[in-house]
Amino acid sequence: ARIDVSINECYDGSYAGNPQDIHRQPGFAFSRNGPVKRTPITHILVCRPKRTKASMSEFLESEDGEVEQQRTYSSGHNRLYFHSDTCLPLRPQEMEVDSEDEKDPKWLREKTITQIEEFSDVNEGEKEVMKLWNLHVMKHGFIADNQMNHACMLFVENYGQKIIKKNLCRNFMLHLVSMHDFNLISIMSIDKAVTKLREMQQKLEKGESASPSSEEITEEQNGTANGFSEINSKEKPLETDGVSGVSKQSKKQKL
């Protein structure tokens, strides 16, 4: 049996193995704590025919001019994909997860909150509004100026109750005014957002007033228990004399 060994199919010295091995960090094999998923690769075994007798015809100039050079290409599964935003190679365990649609990963949200916390020229209320607003914009991917009006209304729908509970209504109004100063939203959008926020605030206040506190509930329960015994004592039927049909109490009064 004879084995023919060649560099690759194109004989240009390019790498034909697993592309993950090129971009993998050194020492990766010794830093694993368990099994690691790998990308499938394809190796093609070709049985070459018997070689013809060597001749110098390959060095002769062709009549068509320059010989077309063969380009390297990847066959089978020997492909390496990259992230479009970071240009890093896609790892094997990320093949089945579409991370391109993930606009706000957890590490980016935490970094945004940490950076806002480092501000020293704003108060705590402004920081909270900035955190909510930045996370809201990152989640929905608002990038254009004409999307800000819709972004404000959606922000009130999603975070209105949180703003009211944390008493951040004034800070949110200042945020809307500053956006209007930069011509990002219109006065009509500010009016709609503030009106909707006030409606939500009124609903929350009505809900809190309608639901009695625990102390009131216990007092009502105690009162009903005492009242029930009093009502039962009052509502007892008057005992009547079986013969005359007159109540015993009226009979005593006559006597």
Beta strands, then each sheet from edge to edge (+ up, - down):
end
